[in-house]
């Protein structure tokens, strides 16, 4: 699938016995449009100063940490010294970092301080569950790298100001399951002539690792609500799959300075956001007031906006208590960095139950760029499958 590409420093062992492991993870990186450096010229260890220079030029760092020397009296091992040093370099340079360590490698609190990590068993690399976790973990570190360059939403736009933006995230019951719908309405005032397409995109993040044949493509709807002149539009898809949709909206005639367009766009898919607790294996929790929330989603402004409004709605059948979902604002570079309580307090937040649906609405003026304004929640466990006729659990 076509997507924005990033450049990652690939820290790894240089022993022949680890080559298959390195090749496995590197292949997944390349499938996600992540160009890996350090191993392109073959397996040869880099001197520290060269590694530091390459890490400084990289968008992200992905470190593969196999077991090395065994600690006396334990069944735990250290990682290669070069990999450990390169992880430290990445942390000091504040690079988005993913450490994939062998299960027997000791962390000692080291990895929890430095970034996201994933443990692997050489004998289980190709299992469905591990593949799903690996793809999602690598995808997340890629998004962290993109956000540093203001590419999270593939919008590098300075020709307009968003006067008002509203987002609705709604989980809806459909048959025996749930679907997410993310709708946005936005008014943009053009400050310069705009002679290129408007980029729109949405990732079906929690479809990654699942067979494409079992999934439906994201449903996209786009329409112009009102405008300063009579505009028509056409849509050209760069990608339209079960894993994501990226499209270019071309306005006719081309907008010029002084024009204004209010438009609506919606995305509908089963895996746009987390639905059940087992979807959250590779997602860092959000700590709000000492309580840990395993799922979150929201808006990361990358263009200037005067006002934003977000609303999340959860159906009665989802069984989410009012205390299980909270609005938050956080710095967003390598994922959730830290909660900005002053922004939370500045927002006007309303939580209510209407017609059995839990609704959380937040409004705020002049949001900070590269911060996530969203809702964190505690998803329920996935229900067990039951037979339609006698109610017995299916094994």
C-alpha positions, 0 to 999 in steps of 0.5 A, a space after each residue: 500500500 502507498 503511504 508516506 515513507 520515513 527513514 529509520 536507523 536499524 540497530 541490530 546484532 551483526 552475528 550470523 546467528 541473528 541474521 534471520 531475526 534481523 531480516 524478519 523485522 527489516 522486511 516488515 519495516 520495508 513493507 510499511 514504507 520504512 527505509 532501514 539504514 545501517 544494514 544496507 551495506 551488509 552486517 558490519 558493526 558501526 563505530 559509535 561516532 558514525 552510529 550517532 551521526 546516522 541516528 541524528 539523520 534518521 526519522 526514527 530508531 528501531 533496535 533489535 536486541 537479541 540475548 548475549 551474555 547470561 547474568 550469573 545465577 539467572 536465566 536472563 541475558 544482556 543485549 549487545 553493547 552496541 545496540 544498548 549504546 545506540 538506544 542511548 543515542 536515540 534517547 538523547 536525540 529524542 528520536 521515536 524509538 522502538 526496541 524489539 528485545 528477545 524475551 530473555 533480555 533483561 530490561 531493568 527499567 531501562 526500556 520503560 524509560 526510553 520508549 516502546 518495546 516488544 518482546 519476541 520468541 525466535 520460535 514464534 515470530 511467524 505466529 498470527 498474534 505476534 505478527 499483529 503486534 509487530 506490525 502495529 508497534 512498527 506502524 506506531 513508531 512510524 506515525 511518531 516519526 511523521 508527527 515530528 515533521 507535521 505529516 501525521 495527517 499528510 497535510 503540509 498546508 499554509 495557504 489557509 486557516 481553519 476557522 472552525 473544526 468539529 470532529 465526531 467519533 461514534 461507535 455504532 452497533 451493527 449486527 452482532 458487532 460494532 463499527 466506528 464512524 469518524 466525521 469532520 466538518 471544517 471551515 477553511 479561509 484561504 489566505 493565499 491562492 490554493 493550486 493543489 489538492 486538499 489531502 484527506 486521509 484516515 488509517 484503519 489502525 487496528 486492522 493492521 496484522 489482520 487478513 485483508 480478505 476478512 476486512 472491508 475498505 474504509 467508507 469515505 464520504 465528502 461534500 461541500 456544505 457551503 462556500 464563498 463561490 460555487 465550487 465543484 470537486 473531484 476525488 482521486 484515491 492514492 489508497 483505498 483499502 481495508 487498512 486506510 484511505 488517502 485521497 486528493 480533493 481537487 476544487 474547481 475552480 481553484 480557490 484564491 485568497 479570500 475564498 472560504 469553503 465549509 466541507 464535511 468528510 466522514 470515514 467508517 470502518 470496523 477498526 478505526 479505533 480500539 473496540 475491545 481490550 485485546 486490541 490494545 496490546 501495543 498501545 501505551 496507556 494514558 495515565 489520568 489522575 492515577 487511573 490507567 486508560 488503555 485506549 485513546 483517539 483524538 485530533 492532532 492539529 497540524 494547521 492553525 485553527 481558531 476553534 475545535 470541537 470533538 465529541 465521542 459517543 459510545 452506545 449503551 450496548 458497549 457497557 461503558 460507565 461514565 468514569 471509564 472515559 475522560 477528555 485529555 490533552 497531551 503533547 504528541 511526538 512519540 505518541 503520548 508524551 505528557 498530559 497538559 493539564 492547563 489545556 484540559 482546564 481551558 477546554 469546555 467539557 460536557 459529559 452526559 448520557 442521552 438515550 442510553 449513549 455516553 457522550 463526551 464533548 469538548 470545545 477549545 479555542 486556539 488549540 496547540 499544534 502537535 498536541 492531541 485533543 482526545 478521549 481516553 477510555 477503558 474498553 471492555 473485554 471481547 465477548 465470547 462467541 456463543 451458538 445462535 441456537 442454544 447459547 453454548 460457548 464456541 471453542 
